[in-house]
Structures are given as structure tokens and as C-alpha cells.
Amino acid sequence: MPTAIRLVKLEKRFRTKYAVKEVNLTVNKGELFCFLGPNGSGKTTTIKMMTGLLEPTAGFVELVGMDIAKKPIEVKKKMAYVPDQPLIYPKLTGREYLEFIASVFEVEDELFEQRMNHYTELFSLKGRLDEYAGDYSHGMKQKLSLCAALIHKPEILFLDEPTVGLDPKSAKILKSLLRQLCDDGMTVFMSTHILEIAEQMCDRVGIIKDGQLITVASMDELKKERGNDSTLEDIFLDLTGDAESQLLVSSMKEEEV
């Protein structure tokens, strides 16, 4: 299986504190990979290094066989990134914003129209494209960001908490779309706090704690190791050592009984 993402001894240090420490990871082409961890564990910092928004203190990132530090333009043409907080030019209409993104990636007009119509209809944005993006709700901005990310058909799609702000229908559509895109060969690297999404969708999960990658495995492998009746929530709380959360979950379960 061809490799889409390779991290080698990746580190980020702010003064004397490590945000990410010696992360080694390989993600295959067509894989839907979920990146999990407690708040402040280093998920977003890792993604920002992978997308070229932060320079590593040590180590390197390879995307589609190229070092992003050595060939940033070539690599960025083949990827897309949707942050947890959508960053959209408020004075552009939705249509103008998508046209701008398409022009940056030199998408042909016919392909742009096809993809714009497909994705905006899928996310119920088609009738709102001539409104200013600054007037959109958070959920609409998030959906516009997703449409923009897919306009140039990237080989790798990075998503940081993509379901934040989405209504249940849009979140379900996104989950189905991501699975379809991966089946068609796109690689998706997604961070999420919603463990149910990771358990249902992902080919493999990686769990990071205090900047260090503590496990990478499929759900079947995790359950085989921890017990087939274990949920990802149980496994996650156990591996991250979140005793307080474990106690809270246990007490909630007892109350339900």
C-alpha cells in the first residue's frame, strides 16, 4: 500500500516545553485515520506541522513522498486543511470564496462548476452562495470550508474537529462523504473529540498524550488487546490515564442502571 503521510521523529518545542515529542507515524493512501487525545495533548500542533503552518523543532514530515519543508508549494497543491475554526474572507460571497480557492489551485472552470454544484448541494449551501460569507452561521462557514477544501480534489485532507458546529444531518453527510472519498483513494487525517465517530468510521486511530503518540491501531486490534466488549471510550480513558473521567463515566453508568 503506498504511503501518503510519514512523520519521522517529529517534535515541536516552545522554549523548554515539548508540545510534540518524537512522533513517528505512517498513514497509507486511502486510509481514514483518526487522531485522538485529551485537550492540550498536541493534536493541533501536530496537524499544523503536517500542513506547513508550524516549523518542527526536529524531525520531518513527508506527504505523498515529498518533504514538506523542502517542497512546500508542490506538497500543498496536493493537500487541503480545514481547521476547527473556519477562516473565511467575510467580504466575499460564498461563490466568490470558492472561485478564489479554485483559482489558487488552478482548477479548470468546468471541473470547478461540477464540484461546486455537487458539494454545495450536498451540504445545502447552493441557495446561499450569493450571500456574504461573513453573514453565514458558524455551521455554514464550516460547510463552506469543507466545500472549498474539496474543490481541487486533494490527495490528502486534514480535518481538525470537522463536525464542530455542524447540525446532525450535515455531520451524517460528512461521515458518509469521507468514507466514500477514502474508498476512492483520498487519504483523510482527522482529529476529533467525538469517539463514536472514530469508532464507527476510521480504519485506524492514533492516540496522543502529553505530546507523545502512545498507540496506533485499528479498532479490531484495540478490542482484541483490551477485550472485545470494550468501547473506544473505555480504551481511550484507560490509555490516557484520565482517572477522573473514568470515575465520572462509571458513576453515570451506575445511575443509568
Buried (B, 14 or more C-beta within 10 A) or exposed (E): EEBBBBBBEBBBBEEEEBBBBBBEBBBBBBBBBBBBBBEEBBBBBBBBBBBBEBEBBEBBBBBBEBBBBEBEEEBBBBBBBBBBEBEBEEEBBBBBBBBEBBEEBEBEEEEBEEBBEEBBEBBBBBEBBEBBBEEBEEBBBBBBBBBBBBBBBBBBBBBBBBBBBBEEEBBEBBBEBBBEBBEEEBBBBBBBBBBEBBBEBBBBBBBBBBBBBBBBBEBEEBBEEBEEEBBBBBBBBEBBEBEEBBEEBEEEEEEEE
